[in-house]
Amino acid sequence: MRSDQVIEELRSHLGPKEVHVIPKDFEAGEHVQLAGGIFHGLTAVYYSGDARQRSRLVLMDFLGRQTAVEVPTTSIVKRISR
């Protein structure tokens, strides 16, 4: 995907405001999206984590059941609802 396409897609999700602050705090049960790595693009439910740890634990529906996976904190983003 070209950079101008990425920018347009972001604008369509976030709206016309110029600055958006995306908080890094997650609550148990919150839906998140994984960015990067082998799980890129998958949606998961945030389970637990510690601000001092480098990774978080999320629950994902994988092969028909919920599975706990540990991923880097930097790979979790808040899910943008459409």
ABEGO torsion letter per residue (X at the ends): XBAAAAAAAAAAAAEABABBBBBABBBBGBBBBBBEEAABGBBBBBABEBAABABBBBBBBBGGBBBBBBBBAAABBBBBBX
